[in-house]
C-alpha cells in the first residue's frame, strides 16, 4: 500500500529538477542517526497510522501524511558556526523538492494512489548530528 506511493514519489523526484541535485532518495529508516555516504539526500517517511473510514460499500478513505526529510551535510567552521552558504544551498534543494511534490498526485498504471499532496508543514533543524535536516510534510487522502 505505501510502497507504491513511495515509488511514485521517488520517480517524481528522479524526473524533476531535483534529479541533478540529489545524491539519493530512500525510504526513511533513521539514516541520519548514523552515516550517510553522500548528500544532499531525501528520505521519504509515512509517519502516521492510516485510519480508514468507510465512505461507501466498496471504498475506504484515510487522511495521510507524507514527510520528506531533506538532508545535507552541515560542516561547521572553526568557530562552530554553519556558514550562510551551506544553509542557503540546503534551502535551495528543499525548495526543489517542494516544487516537485506540492500538488503532486502519486499514480500507478494511471490510477491515483492518493489525492494531491498539499504542503502542511516545514520544520528545519539547523544542525542535527552533523546534518542539516528539513522536514516537508504533505497531507493527502488515501483511498482503499
Secondary structure by P-SEA (a helix, b strand, c coil): caaaaaaaaaaaaaacccccccccccccccccccccccccbbbbbbcbbbbbccccccbbbbbbbbbbbbbbbbbbcccccccaaaaaaaaaaaaaaaaacccccccccccccccccccccccccccccccbbbbbbbbbbbcc
